[in-house]
Amino acid sequence: MTTTQQTCSESVHRDGLRSPTRCSKQATKTENGRRYCTIHAPSYIKAKQAEWDIKFQESLAAAHQKEADNKADKMEQARRAACYPALLESLEQAVVATENYNRGDRWDYDWLEAARDVLAKAKDMKETE
């Protein structure tokens, strides 16, 4: 009694050979009137392509999210940089006022109001973003 094994009907390129040869794996599925091994079956190929597409879309979404996060970080750095000169000036005024107070001069509250305004401005800019 002899058994005939049917092989896959797909042509494949093997390493080192110029022309394609027939797949040597045993055919386990029949699709579209042709016999295929598990790897070359059109249904398997479509399922794999769908998996690859999903992974690609996920990686693309992750890249877009990372880009959006970087943009948000840069906007926050720009906002902080815009507040820096006013904050520095308020700090300098606070140092001068403190030095004057320690020498016995009268307490000058103008610097305190300016510092409060700058801090409120910095907080408002953060809340509106």
C-alpha positions in Angstrom: 0.0 0.0 0.0 1.5 3.3 -1.0 0.5 6.7 0.2 1.0 9.8 -1.9 1.7 13.0 -0.1 0.6 16.0 -1.9 2.9 19.0 -1.5 2.0 22.7 -1.4 1.3 24.2 -4.8 3.0 27.6 -4.0 6.3 28.6 -5.6 9.0 29.9 -3.3 12.5 31.3 -3.8 15.1 29.4 -2.0 18.5 30.8 -0.9 21.0 30.7 -3.7 18.6 29.7 -6.5 17.6 32.1 -9.2 14.3 30.5 -10.2 11.5 29.7 -7.8 10.9 26.1 -6.8 7.8 24.4 -5.5 7.3 24.4 -1.7 8.2 21.0 -0.3 5.9 21.1 2.7 2.9 18.8 2.9 -0.4 20.4 1.7 -2.9 20.5 4.6 -5.5 23.0 3.2 -7.3 23.4 0.0 -8.3 26.9 -1.0 -9.5 28.2 -4.3 -9.1 24.8 -5.8 -5.4 24.6 -4.9 -3.6 22.7 -2.1 -1.5 24.7 0.3 0.7 24.1 3.4 -0.3 26.0 6.5 2.2 28.8 5.8 1.2 29.5 2.2 -2.6 29.2 2.6 -4.2 32.6 1.5 -6.4 32.6 4.6 -3.2 32.4 6.8 -1.5 35.1 4.8 -4.5 37.4 5.2 -4.7 36.8 8.9 -0.9 37.5 9.3 -1.3 40.7 7.2 -4.1 41.8 9.5 -1.9 41.2 12.5 0.9 43.2 10.9 -1.5 46.0 10.1 -2.7 46.2 13.6 0.8 46.3 15.0 1.8 49.0 12.5 -1.2 51.1 13.4 -0.4 50.7 17.1 3.2 51.7 16.6 2.1 54.7 14.4 -0.4 55.8 17.1 2.4 55.5 19.7 4.7 57.6 17.6 2.0 60.3 17.1 1.4 60.3 20.9 5.1 60.7 21.6 5.3 63.6 19.1 2.3 65.3 20.7 3.9 64.8 24.2 7.1 66.4 22.9 5.2 69.3 21.5 3.4 69.8 24.8 6.7 69.7 26.6 8.2 72.3 24.3 5.1 74.6 24.8 5.5 74.3 28.5 9.2 75.2 28.2 8.3 78.2 26.1 5.7 79.3 28.6 8.2 79.1 31.4 10.8 80.9 29.4 8.4 83.7 28.8 7.8 84.1 32.5 11.5 84.0 33.4 12.5 87.6 32.9 9.5 88.9 35.0 10.2 86.4 37.7 13.9 87.3 37.8 13.0 91.0 38.1 10.6 90.3 40.9 13.2 88.3 42.7 15.8 91.1 42.4 13.2 93.5 43.8 12.5 91.2 46.7 16.3 91.0 47.5 16.7 94.8 47.3 13.6 95.3 49.5 14.8 92.8 52.0 18.2 94.4 52.2 16.6 97.8 52.7 14.3 96.4 55.4 17.3 94.9 57.2 19.1 98.3 57.2 16.1 99.9 58.9 14.5 101.6 55.9 10.7 101.4 55.6 9.2 98.3 54.1 8.4 98.9 50.4 5.4 96.7 49.4 5.6 97.7 45.7 7.9 94.8 44.9 5.5 92.4 46.7 2.6 93.5 44.5 4.7 93.1 41.4 5.8 89.6 42.4 2.2 88.6 43.2 1.1 89.8 39.7 3.9 87.9 38.0 3.1 84.7 39.9 -0.6 85.1 39.1 0.2 85.6 35.4 2.4 82.5 35.4 -0.4 80.4 37.0 -3.0 81.8 34.7 -0.9 80.9 31.6 -0.6 77.3 32.8 -4.4 77.0 33.5 -5.4 78.3 30.1 -3.3 75.7 28.2 
